[in-house]
Amino acid sequence: MSITDPIADFLTLIRNATRAKKETVDVVQSKMNKEILEIIKREGYISDFKPLEASRKIRVYLKYASNRSVIKNVRKVSKPGLKVYTSYNKIPNVLRGLGIAVISTSKGVMTNKEARELKVGGEILCYFW
């Protein structure tokens, strides 16, 4: 079985695991998934993640506060049939700064705040809040 949009599959696994109040979720290991996980870990949306040696998966340790998930929602923006690009001066604020946009730029994958500071635009991959 082939996956048409691996990033959407990755985000769906995380969203479903948080709604089911799971402590961990195993996602497919890829460079893009790892870069997104590094960003959401740094921003405080997950506790940690570790690659599993036995398979090509990454175990993501989800974060909860007061028995509620820190990740309220995840939204995929760019899709295989419709890529969404933005210049640095038009990068959106997610929930007036309470969430983050993950953007793939020529300087790597980064948050909307980092892209604005570096004055670089790119493809908006997803929103976390």
C-alpha positions as a Markdown table, in Angstrom:
| # | Residue | x | y | z |
|---|---|---|---|---|
| 1 | Met | 0.0 | 0.0 | 0.0 |
| 2 | Ser | 1.5 | 3.4 | -1.0 |
| 3 | Ile | 0.8 | 6.6 | 0.8 |
| 4 | Thr | -0.2 | 9.5 | -1.4 |
| 5 | Asp | 0.6 | 12.2 | 1.2 |
| 6 | Pro | 3.0 | 11.0 | 3.9 |
| 7 | Ile | 2.9 | 14.3 | 5.9 |
| 8 | Ala | -0.9 | 14.1 | 6.1 |
| 9 | Asp | -0.7 | 10.5 | 7.3 |
| 10 | Phe | 1.8 | 11.6 | 9.9 |
| 11 | Leu | -0.4 | 14.5 | 11.1 |
| 12 | Thr | -3.5 | 12.2 | 11.2 |
| 13 | Leu | -1.7 | 9.7 | 13.4 |
| 14 | Ile | -0.7 | 12.4 | 15.9 |
| 15 | Arg | -4.2 | 14.0 | 15.9 |
| 16 | Asn | -5.9 | 10.6 | 16.4 |
| 17 | Ala | -3.5 | 9.6 | 19.2 |
| 18 | Thr | -4.1 | 12.9 | 21.1 |
| 19 | Arg | -7.8 | 12.5 | 20.8 |
| 20 | Ala | -7.6 | 8.9 | 22.1 |
| 21 | Lys | -5.4 | 10.2 | 24.9 |
| 22 | Lys | -2.6 | 7.8 | 24.0 |
| 23 | Glu | 0.8 | 8.3 | 25.7 |
| 24 | Thr | 2.8 | 7.4 | 22.6 |
| 25 | Val | 2.3 | 6.9 | 18.8 |
| 26 | Asp | 4.6 | 5.3 | 16.3 |
| 27 | Val | 5.0 | 7.2 | 13.0 |
| 28 | Val | 6.9 | 6.4 | 9.8 |
| 29 | Gln | 10.5 | 7.6 | 9.9 |
| 30 | Ser | 11.4 | 10.1 | 7.2 |
| 31 | Lys | 13.6 | 13.2 | 7.1 |
| 32 | Met | 10.5 | 15.6 | 6.9 |
| 33 | Asn | 8.7 | 13.9 | 9.8 |
| 34 | Lys | 11.8 | 14.1 | 11.9 |
| 35 | Glu | 12.2 | 17.8 | 11.1 |
| 36 | Ile | 8.6 | 18.5 | 12.0 |
| 37 | Leu | 9.0 | 16.5 | 15.2 |
| 38 | Glu | 12.1 | 18.5 | 16.2 |
| 39 | Ile | 10.1 | 21.7 | 15.7 |
| 40 | Ile | 7.0 | 20.7 | 17.7 |
| 41 | Lys | 9.3 | 19.3 | 20.5 |
| 42 | Arg | 11.2 | 22.6 | 20.7 |
| 43 | Glu | 7.8 | 24.5 | 20.7 |
| 44 | Gly | 6.5 | 22.3 | 23.6 |
| 45 | Tyr | 3.8 | 20.3 | 21.8 |
| 46 | Ile | 5.3 | 16.9 | 22.5 |
| 47 | Ser | 7.5 | 15.5 | 25.2 |
| 48 | Asp | 10.1 | 13.6 | 23.1 |
| 49 | Phe | 10.6 | 11.3 | 20.2 |
| 50 | Lys | 13.0 | 8.4 | 19.6 |
| 51 | Pro | 13.7 | 6.2 | 16.5 |
| 52 | Leu | 12.8 | 2.6 | 17.0 |
| 53 | Glu | 15.7 | 0.3 | 16.1 |
| 54 | Ala | 13.7 | -2.7 | 15.0 |
| 55 | Ser | 11.7 | -0.8 | 12.4 |
| 56 | Arg | 11.7 | 2.3 | 10.3 |
| 57 | Lys | 9.4 | 4.1 | 12.8 |
| 58 | Ile | 9.7 | 6.9 | 15.3 |
| 59 | Arg | 8.0 | 6.7 | 18.7 |
| 60 | Val | 6.5 | 10.0 | 19.6 |
| 61 | Tyr | 5.8 | 10.7 | 23.3 |
| 62 | Leu | 2.8 | 13.0 | 23.5 |
| 63 | Lys | 2.4 | 15.8 | 26.1 |
| 64 | Tyr | -0.6 | 16.4 | 28.3 |
| 65 | Ala | -1.4 | 19.1 | 30.8 |
| 66 | Ser | -4.2 | 18.7 | 33.3 |
| 67 | Asn | -5.3 | 15.5 | 31.5 |
| 68 | Arg | -5.8 | 17.5 | 28.2 |
| 69 | Ser | -3.5 | 17.2 | 25.2 |
| 70 | Val | -1.2 | 20.2 | 24.6 |
| 71 | Ile | -1.9 | 19.7 | 20.9 |
| 72 | Lys | -5.5 | 21.1 | 20.5 |
| 73 | Asn | -5.6 | 20.6 | 16.7 |
| 74 | Val | -3.4 | 20.0 | 13.7 |
| 75 | Arg | -4.3 | 21.2 | 10.2 |
| 76 | Lys | -2.5 | 20.3 | 6.9 |
| 77 | Val | -2.3 | 23.3 | 4.6 |
| 78 | Ser | -0.3 | 22.2 | 1.5 |
| 79 | Lys | -1.8 | 19.2 | -0.2 |
| 80 | Pro | -0.3 | 17.2 | -3.1 |
| 81 | Gly | -2.8 | 18.8 | -5.6 |
| 82 | Leu | -2.6 | 22.3 | -4.2 |
| 83 | Lys | 0.7 | 23.5 | -2.7 |
| 84 | Val | 0.4 | 26.7 | -0.6 |
| 85 | Tyr | 3.4 | 29.1 | -0.8 |
| 86 | Thr | 3.9 | 32.4 | 1.0 |
| 87 | Ser | 6.5 | 35.2 | 1.0 |
| 88 | Tyr | 8.0 | 36.2 | 4.3 |
| 89 | Asn | 5.9 | 39.3 | 4.7 |
| 90 | Lys | 2.7 | 37.4 | 4.2 |
| 91 | Ile | 3.4 | 34.5 | 6.6 |
| 92 | Pro | 0.2 | 33.9 | 8.7 |
| 93 | Asn | -0.1 | 34.1 | 12.5 |
| 94 | Val | -1.9 | 31.0 | 13.8 |
| 95 | Leu | -4.6 | 31.9 | 16.3 |
| 96 | Arg | -3.0 | 35.4 | 16.7 |
| 97 | Gly | 0.3 | 33.9 | 17.8 |
| 98 | Leu | -1.0 | 31.1 | 20.0 |
| 99 | Gly | -0.2 | 28.4 | 17.5 |
| 100 | Ile | 2.6 | 27.7 | 15.0 |
| 101 | Ala | 2.8 | 27.3 | 11.2 |
| 102 | Val | 5.5 | 24.8 | 10.0 |
| 103 | Ile | 7.1 | 26.1 | 6.8 |
| 104 | Ser | 9.4 | 24.4 | 4.4 |
| 105 | Thr | 11.9 | 27.0 | 3.2 |
| 106 | Ser | 15.1 | 27.0 | 1.2 |
| 107 | Lys | 16.9 | 27.2 | 4.6 |
| 108 | Gly | 15.1 | 24.2 | 6.0 |
| 109 | Val | 11.9 | 23.4 | 7.8 |
| 110 | Met | 11.1 | 26.1 | 10.5 |
| 111 | Thr | 8.2 | 27.8 | 12.3 |
| 112 | Asn | 6.5 | 30.9 | 11.0 |
| 113 | Lys | 8.3 | 33.1 | 13.6 |
| 114 | Glu | 11.7 | 31.8 | 12.5 |
| 115 | Ala | 10.9 | 32.3 | 8.8 |
| 116 | Arg | 9.7 | 35.9 | 9.5 |
| 117 | Glu | 13.0 | 36.7 | 11.4 |
| 118 | Leu | 15.1 | 35.2 | 8.6 |
| 119 | Lys | 13.0 | 37.0 | 6.0 |
| 120 | Val | 12.4 | 33.8 | 4.0 |
| 121 | Gly | 9.2 | 32.4 | 2.6 |
| 122 | Gly | 8.3 | 28.9 | 1.5 |
| 123 | Glu | 5.6 | 26.2 | 1.5 |
| 124 | Ile | 3.2 | 26.2 | 4.4 |
| 125 | Leu | 3.1 | 22.5 | 5.5 |
| 126 | Cys | 0.7 | 22.6 | 8.5 |
| 127 | Tyr | -0.6 | 24.4 | 11.6 |
| 128 | Phe | -0.3 | 23.3 | 15.2 |
| 129 | Trp | -2.3 | 24.9 | 18.0 |
